[in-house]
Amino acid sequence: MKGKRWCLLLASILMMVMPYAAYGKKTSVRTLDELQRSSQVSGITIIIKKHIDLNHATINLVAGNELTFKGGSLSNGVVVGNDTRLKAVRKNVFHDCTITGTWQAECACSTMFDDSMETMALLTSMTALSPVLRLKANRQYPIHAQGETLYAEAIEADGKEKPTLAFHTTSPNVDGLLIRGNNVVLRNLTVTDDYDMANDACYGANKQTSGNTISVKGQNNMVESLTIEGCDFRGGTSSSWVASSQTKNCLVENCTFTGYMADHGVYCSMKVESYQVKNCQLRDITHASGVFKVRTSRNLRRYDITNVVAHNMNSYLAMLALLETPEAEVTLDRIRVTKDAGNASVFYGFCFNDETKSLAGHGYNVGKITLSNCEFVKDMRMKRKITNSRFSQALG
């Protein structure tokens, strides 16, 4: 009997010290007790081998460890990272968990988290992400506008159905999400912003709309390329759906835009060399200063809008405010813009502004403007059609 007690005591001691013996190594975890002990040991990789119910417990990981999953998962609790490395897997390993703190990851898969997770909040807290962040198809990711920064080159759907980035914006001066990357891609996403048009009194009072639904900035203040492909933009937006001040090349393709904009759809300025829009649909756009806009770009060489249909337009479809761009070529090809008969707003198709009026420059010019098969219909009784017209004009 005495020997049995000694064996039990020895076993208990071994259970307590085993995690410490794993310093600098990997330790496998199968129970909540093992996870709690291992979470306090420095210099280890914690491998979750079994499903562990946290039972509403909070797991605070010590600095610098790694958390990975091999056949296991966590549920029903809180996990707090402390500069913790996270090894991504393509399985749902967090069930009804809240993930907070600071994390590092070479890649992040939304499939790791279930619908109860504020996945985007976790991702914005990480210090590094893979070039591609895939969001699970047909899942909603609610984002409260707080100017969070996401370091990712590409955000796209993991599957055929589009996931939804649902932004909640109450002020026109608050950014929703800031994406930093050199070649940024938004692909096959639905983007909604519930900004209320009634709140635009704030916009009217101070004439400032600095907050964008999505802002894009380069790692070194230069975005080489911004590609927006197969995305649906819906609802109201506090300023621009997507805006970037330092983009060289912008491509918007196979996208739809619907609803209210306080300012612009896709807005690029300062360093643009090429801006292209292809195969897009717009419907019931109101208030926008210009859906596809380039501003103050001395480097612009190409601005093309091809095969775009805009129904019931209350805005500029295209807007250029250029400064000294003598080599720029502007092409509008296969464009149809309409306004419903009951829409009493002033109708605009496109607008080219002289930016020097506000910047006190020496005049600007654009090399060539080409309009081909463009149709602007104010209502069913009036129609203005431009077909195969081509002209070159210097403006100064």
C-alpha positions in Angstrom: 0.0 0.0 0.0 2.9 2.3 0.9 4.6 1.5 -2.4 1.4 2.3 -4.3 1.2 5.8 -2.6 4.8 6.4 -3.6 4.0 5.5 -7.2 1.0 7.9 -7.3 3.1 10.7 -5.8 5.9 10.1 -8.3 3.4 10.1 -11.2 1.9 13.4 -10.0 5.4 15.0 -9.8 6.2 13.8 -13.3 2.9 15.3 -14.6 3.9 18.6 -13.1 7.4 18.8 -14.4 7.0 17.2 -17.8 6.1 20.5 -19.5 9.3 22.1 -18.1 11.4 19.3 -19.5 10.1 20.1 -22.9 11.8 23.6 -22.9 12.9 24.4 -26.4 11.1 21.4 -27.7 7.6 20.2 -28.8 5.0 19.2 -26.2 1.8 17.3 -27.1 -1.4 18.4 -25.3 -4.5 16.3 -24.9 -6.3 17.7 -21.8 -7.2 21.1 -20.4 -4.9 20.6 -17.4 -2.0 19.9 -19.8 -2.8 22.9 -21.9 -2.9 25.2 -18.8 0.4 24.0 -17.6 2.1 24.1 -21.0 0.8 27.6 -21.6 3.1 28.9 -18.8 6.3 27.3 -20.1 8.6 29.4 -22.4 10.3 28.2 -25.5 8.1 25.4 -26.6 5.7 24.4 -29.4 2.3 23.4 -28.1 0.7 20.7 -30.2 -3.0 20.2 -29.7 -3.6 16.5 -30.2 -7.2 16.0 -29.0 -10.4 18.1 -28.8 -10.2 20.2 -25.6 -13.2 21.9 -24.1 -11.9 25.0 -22.3 -15.0 25.1 -20.2 -15.1 29.0 -20.3 -11.4 29.2 -19.1 -9.0 31.8 -20.4 -5.6 30.5 -21.7 -2.9 33.1 -21.4 0.1 32.0 -23.5 3.6 33.1 -22.4 5.7 35.1 -24.8 7.2 33.6 -27.9 5.7 30.1 -28.0 4.1 28.4 -30.9 0.6 26.9 -31.1 -0.2 24.2 -33.7 -2.8 21.6 -34.2 -2.4 17.9 -35.2 -5.8 16.2 -35.0 -7.0 18.4 -32.1 -9.1 21.5 -31.6 -10.2 24.0 -28.9 -13.7 25.1 -27.9 -15.7 27.2 -25.5 -13.1 29.6 -24.1 -10.7 32.5 -24.6 -7.1 32.1 -25.9 -4.8 35.1 -25.4 -1.7 35.3 -27.6 1.6 36.9 -26.4 3.6 37.3 -29.6 2.6 33.7 -30.2 3.4 31.9 -33.5 0.3 30.3 -35.0 0.7 27.3 -37.4 -2.1 27.5 -39.8 -4.2 24.4 -40.8 -7.1 24.1 -43.2 -9.5 22.6 -40.5 -11.9 24.2 -38.1 -9.8 24.1 -34.9 -11.4 27.0 -32.9 -15.1 26.4 -31.9 -16.9 29.2 -30.0 -13.6 30.7 -28.9 -12.5 34.2 -28.6 -8.9 34.9 -29.8 -7.2 38.0 -28.5 -3.7 39.3 -27.8 -0.8 39.4 -30.3 0.0 36.7 -32.8 2.4 35.9 -35.6 1.6 33.7 -38.6 3.2 32.9 -41.9 -0.3 32.2 -43.2 -3.9 32.4 -41.8 -6.9 30.4 -43.0 -10.4 31.5 -42.1 -11.4 27.8 -42.2 -9.7 27.5 -38.8 -12.5 29.5 -37.2 -16.2 29.1 -37.0 -19.0 31.7 -37.5 -18.9 32.8 -33.9 -15.3 34.0 -34.3 -14.5 37.7 -35.0 -12.0 36.4 -37.6 -11.0 39.7 -39.1 -10.3 41.1 -35.6 -7.9 38.2 -35.1 -6.2 38.7 -38.4 -5.7 42.4 -37.9 -3.9 41.7 -34.6 -1.3 39.5 -36.3 2.0 41.0 -37.2 2.5 39.0 -40.4 0.3 37.2 -42.8 0.8 35.1 -45.9 0.5 36.9 -49.3 -3.0 35.4 -49.7 -5.7 35.5 -47.1 -8.6 33.3 -48.0 -12.0 34.0 -46.5 -14.5 31.1 -46.2 -17.2 31.2 -48.9 -20.7 32.4 -47.9 -19.5 33.5 -44.5 -20.0 37.0 -43.1 -17.1 38.9 -41.4 -18.5 41.9 -39.5 -16.0 44.8 -39.2 -16.7 47.9 -37.0 -14.9 50.8 -38.5 -11.8 51.4 -36.3 -9.0 51.9 -38.7 -7.7 48.4 -38.2 -4.6 47.4 -40.4 -4.5 44.2 -42.3 -1.1 43.1 -43.7 -2.1 41.0 -46.7 -1.3 41.1 -50.4 -4.5 39.3 -51.5 -7.9 38.8 -49.9 -10.2 36.4 -51.7 -12.9 33.8 -51.4 -12.0 30.3 -50.5 -14.6 28.7 -52.7 -17.2 29.8 -55.3 -19.7 31.6 -53.1 -18.6 35.1 -52.1 -17.9 35.8 -48.4 -19.2 39.2 -47.1 -17.1 41.9 -45.5 -19.9 43.8 -43.6 -18.7 47.2 -42.4 -20.4 49.2 -39.8 -19.6 52.9 -40.2 -21.3 55.8 -38.3 -19.0 58.7 -39.3 -17.7 59.8 -42.7 -14.3 60.4 -41.1 -13.5 56.9 -39.8 -11.7 54.3 -41.9 -13.1 50.8 -42.0 -10.1 48.7 -42.9 -6.6 49.6 -43.9 -4.8 47.1 -46.1 -1.0 47.3 -46.5 0.7 45.5 -49.4 2.6 46.2 -52.6 0.4 44.2 -54.9 -3.1 44.2 -53.3 -5.9 42.0 -54.7 -9.6 41.9 -53.6 -11.2 39.0 -55.4 -14.7 37.5 -55.3 -15.9 39.3 -52.2 -19.2 41.1 -51.3 -18.5 44.4 -49.5 -21.4 46.1 -47.6 -21.3 49.3 -45.6 -24.3 50.3 -43.6 -23.4 54.0 -43.5 -26.7 55.9 -43.3 -27.3 58.6 -45.9 -29.0 60.6 -43.1 -25.6 60.9 -41.4 -24.3 62.8 -44.3 -25.2 66.0 -42.5 -21.8 65.6 -41.0 -20.2 65.5 -44.4 -22.2 68.5 -45.5 -21.1 70.5 -42.5 -17.4 70.0 -42.6 -16.8 68.9 -46.2 -14.5 66.2 -45.1 -14.8 62.5 -46.1 -11.4 61.1 -45.0 -12.9 57.7 -43.9 -13.0 55.0 -46.5 -14.6 51.6 -46.4 -11.3 50.1 -47.5 -8.0 52.1 -47.7 -5.0 50.6 -49.4 -1.4 51.7 -48.7 2.0 50.3 -49.7 4.5 48.9 -47.2 6.8 51.7 -48.4 4.2 54.3 -49.3 3.8 52.8 -52.8 1.3 50.3 -54.1 2.6 48.7 -57.3 -0.8 47.3 -58.3 -4.4 47.3 -56.9 -6.7 44.7 -58.5 -10.4 44.5 -57.6 -12.0 41.5 -59.4 -15.4 39.9 -59.2 -16.5 42.0 -56.1 -20.0 43.2 -55.3 -20.2 46.6 -53.5 -23.5 47.3 -51.9 -25.2 49.8 -49.6 -23.9 53.1 -48.4 -20.3 54.1 -47.9 -18.9 57.0 -45.8 -16.5 58.1 -48.4 -15.0 55.8 -51.0 -15.5 52.0 -51.3 -11.8 51.6 -52.0 -9.2 54.4 -52.0 -5.4 54.5 -52.4 -3.2 57.5 -52.5 0.0 55.9 -53.9 -1.2 53.3 -56.5 0.7 53.0 -59.8 -1.6 50.5 -61.6 -5.3 50.0 -60.8 -7.6 47.4 -62.4 -11.3 47.0 -61.6 -12.9 44.1 -63.5 -16.2 42.2 -63.4 -17.5 44.1 -60.4 -20.9 45.6 -59.4 -21.6 48.8 -57.5 -25.0 49.6 -56.0 -26.3 52.3 -53.6 -25.1 55.5 -51.9 -21.6 56.9 -51.9 -20.6 60.0 -50.1 -17.6 60.5 -52.4 -16.2 57.8 -54.8 -16.3 54.2 -55.8 -12.6 53.4 -56.5 -10.4 56.4 -56.0 -6.7 56.6 -56.8 -4.4 59.6 -56.7 -0.9 61.0 -56.9 1.1 58.2 -58.6 -1.3 56.6 -61.0 0.2 55.4 -64.3 -2.6 53.1 -65.4 -6.3 52.9 -64.4 -8.6 50.4 -66.1 -12.2 49.4 -65.6 -13.7 46.4 -67.5 -17.0 44.6 -67.6 -18.7 46.3 -64.6 -22.4 47.0 -63.7 -23.6 50.0 -61.7 -27.2 50.6 -60.5 -28.9 53.4 -58.5 -25.6 55.2 -57.6 -26.4 58.4 -55.7 -24.4 61.4 -54.6 -21.0 60.1 -55.6 -18.5 62.7 -56.9 -17.2 60.2 -59.3 -17.3 56.4 -59.2 -14.0 55.8 -61.0 -11.7 58.6 -60.2 -8.1 59.6 -60.7 -6.8 62.8 -59.1 -3.6 64.8 -59.4 -1.5 62.2 -61.2 1.4 63.7 -63.2 2.4 60.1 -64.3 -0.9 59.0 -65.9 -0.4 57.2 -69.2 -3.7 55.2 -69.6 -7.2 55.6 -68.3 -9.7 53.1 -69.9 -13.3 52.3 -69.1 -14.6 49.4 -71.3 -18.0 47.6 -71.4 -19.6 49.3 -68.4 -23.4 49.7 -67.9 -24.7 52.2 -65.3 -28.5 52.2 -64.7 -30.2 55.3 -63.1 -26.9 57.2 -62.5 -26.9 60.2 -60.2 -23.2 60.8 -60.3 -20.2 61.0 -62.6 -19.3 57.6 -64.0 -15.7 58.7 -64.7 -13.8 61.6 -63.2 -10.4 62.8 -63.9 -8.6 65.7 -62.2 -5.3 65.8 -63.9 -2.1 67.9 -63.7 0.3 68.1 -66.6 -0.3 64.8 -68.3 0.4 65.4 -72.0 1.0 61.7 -72.7 -2.2 60.4 -71.1 -4.6 58.5 -73.3 -8.3 58.4 -72.1 -10.6 55.8 -73.7 -14.3 55.2 -73.0 -15.5 52.2 -75.0 -18.9 50.5 -74.9 -20.4 52.6 -72.2 -24.2 53.0 -71.5 -25.3 55.4 -68.8 -29.0 55.9 -68.0 -31.1 58.0 -65.6 -34.7 57.1 -64.7 -37.4 59.6 -65.8 -38.3 60.2 -62.2 -34.7 61.0 -61.2 -34.7 64.8 -60.9 -30.9 65.1 -60.3 -28.5 66.7 -62.6 -27.2 64.1 -65.0 -23.5 63.5 -65.7 -21.7 60.9 -67.7 -18.1 61.9 -67.1 -16.1 64.9 -66.0 -12.5 66.1 -66.7 -11.4 68.7 -64.2 -8.6 71.2 -64.5 -6.7 70.5 -61.3 -4.5 73.6 -61.7 -7.4 75.8 -60.7 -6.9 74.7 -57.1 -3.1 74.0 -57.3 -2.0 77.2 -59.1 0.0 75.3 -61.8 0.7 76.2 -65.4 -2.2 74.4 -67.1 -2.6 70.8 -68.0 -3.3 68.8 -71.1 -4.3 65.3 -72.0 -2.9 63.6 -75.0 -5.9 61.8 -76.5 -9.5 61.2 -75.6 -11.4 58.4 -77.4 -15.1 57.7 -77.1 -16.4 54.6 -78.9 -20.0 53.3 -78.8 -21.0 55.3 -75.8 -24.6 56.0 -75.0 -26.0 58.4 -72.4 -29.7 58.2 -71.9 -31.4 60.8 -69.7 -34.8 59.2 -69.9 -36.9 57.2 -72.4 -37.7 60.3 -74.4 -34.2 61.8 -74.7 -31.1 60.1 -75.8 -27.6 61.2 -76.6 -25.5 58.7 -78.4 -21.8 58.9 -79.3 -20.7 56.3 -81.8 -17.2 55.7 -83.1 -16.1 59.2 -82.4 -12.4 59.9 -81.9 -10.7 63.1 -81.2 -7.5 64.4 -79.7 -7.7 67.6 -77.6 -5.2 69.7 -75.7 -6.7 71.5 -72.7 -5.0 74.4 -71.2 
